[in-house]
Amino acid sequence: MQFAIDYPDLVEGLILLNSVSHRGDPLQKKDASGRNTRDYYASKTEMSYDPEIAIPATAIRHHDFNTLHDMWHSGIYTNKKPADSMSQLLIKETMKQRNLEDMYWILAHFNISDQYNGYSQGNGKITQIQTHVLSYWGEQDQIVTLQDTKDTVEALPNARLRVLKNCGHSPLVDQLEEILAGMEEMF
């Protein structure tokens, strides 16, 4: 979305796959039972202790393949599972990541809406995306909510939403044919 704002002449159309909201992903502090408190982290360091970040970051640092495998196969691949060889490759590539905490901090501050998200005031630039947008959301997605996806689609001037049946947070694994069909329709 940011690329389409910054370089509109280079974008013929935009396909969003279980995309972060146009309000970013303002991670909230958790209480002792793991529920959101509606409070926000004051620093990236403080945020890095949130279990959503700390567990995978620790697994990456310690090259803990099994923890990442279990997380991905319960939270990302909720429908189809990639072949073992592909799963191993993807997890090994994940273990190369060195900026997980930075990514979460940036996603918390990303905000092209016209609202405050708990971390930053939106800049309202969502309306500058004038190209056609096709936004996919997997009905079994445990990471991105349907409401966040709908809100983003409604904020975009030329967008439509497709809900993917039997799909989690990895539509390229769960519904590749549907994604390719959407690309053909758009381009």
N, C-alpha and C positions, 0 to 999 in steps of 0.2 A: 504494500500500500504506500509506504514511504517513497519507494522508487517511482511509482506512478505519479506521485505528487511532484517529486523533484525533476523527473524527466518525462513529462507527458507525451512528448513527440516520439519517444522510443517505445511506447506501450500501445499495442493494438487492442489488447484485451487483458483481463486479469482473472485468473482462476485462483480462488482461495480454498485451501484444503484444511479443514478444521483449524482455521486461523485464529490467532490471538485477536481479541476485541480491538476495535478502534480506540478504546479507552485503555489499552494495554492490558497488563495482567498484574493489578495492584495486590500483591500477596499480603494477606493480613496475618497478624500475630495469632498464635494458637494458645488455647488454654491447656491445662494439664491433661484433658481428655482428647486433645487434638482438634477441637472445634475452633472456628474463627472467632476472634474477640471483637472485631470491628476496629481494632487499633492497628497502626501501621509501624513498620520498622523505621528507626531513625537513621540507620546506617547500613551499608552493605555488609559489614562485619556482623552486626546484630542479625541481619536477615539470613546470613550463612548458617546460623544455628537452627533455622527452621527445618523440621524433619524432611520436608519436601525437597530441600536442597542438600542438607547435611548427609542424608543417607546415600543418594547417588554420588555426591562429591567424594565421600569417604570411599565408596566402592571404586570409583575411578582412580583415586590416589593409590589405593592398595591393589589395584588390578584384580578386584574381586569379581570375577566373571559370573559366578553363581548368583550373587545378589542382584547384579544388573539383569541377568537372564530372568530371574524370578520377577523383578519389577516390570520389565518390558512385557513379559508374557502374561502378567496379570493386569497391567494398567494400559498398555499401548496396544498389544495384540489381543483384543478381547473377543475376536471372532476367529478369523483364520490366523494360523501361525505360519510364519515363513519357514521354508525348508531349513533343517538343522544347519546346513552349510551356510545359508544366507544369514540365519540368525547369528551364528558365530562370527561371521564377517561384520555384521552391523554392530554387534556388541564390542568387538575388538576395535572398531573405528570409534565407537563412543568412548572407549577408554583412553583415546588420544586427546579428548577434550580437556582443556586447561582453564576454561573461562566460564564454568557453570554459574558461579556466584555472580560474575559480571553480567551474564545473560539475564538472570532473574532480576537484577537491579535495574538493568536497562529496560526490560519489559514492564517493570513496575512504573517507570517514569515515561515510557512511550504513551503518548496521549494526543491523538489527532481529532478528538471529539471537541465539543464546546463546553465540557463539564470538568470539574475537579475530580480526580480519581482516588484521592487519598495521598498521593505522592506529588502530583503535578497538575497544574491547570492546563486543560486542553487548549490547543491552538486553533481548533475549528477547521483545520485543513482537509478534513475528510471530504468536504464538498468540492474540493478541487479535483477529485478523481472523477473525470468525466467519461472515461472509457467504459465499455460494457464489462460488467463483473459477474462471474458465475461463482457462487460461494457454496461449497459442499460442507455438510456436517454429518458425521456418522452417528446414528441413533444410539450407539453403545459407547460413545466417546466419554471417558471418565476424566478428561483433562479440560476440554473446552465445553462450555454449556450451550445448549440450544438458544437460551435467551441472549447470551452475549453475541452469538452468531446472528440471530434475528435483529438485534439492535444495530449491528454493523451494517447488515444488508439494508435496513430501513434508512440509515444515515447516508448511504451511497445513492447518488442520483440515478444510476443506471445498473442496478444490481438485481439479481434474483437468487433465490436459495433453492438448493436441492438437498433433501434429507436422504441419506444413504441407509437403506435397510441392511441389517446384519453387518454393520461396520463400526469399528472402534476408532481410535485415534490414528490409525494408519490406513487411510483409504487406498494407498498405493498397493498395500498387501490385500486388503479385504475386497476392494471393488475397483480394481485397475481398469476393467473393461468399461465401466460406467464413466470413469474419469476420462479415458481416451475418447469415448463417444461425446462427452461434453466439450472436449478440446476441438473435435471435428466440427461440432455445431458452431462453436464460437469463431473458429478460424476457417 
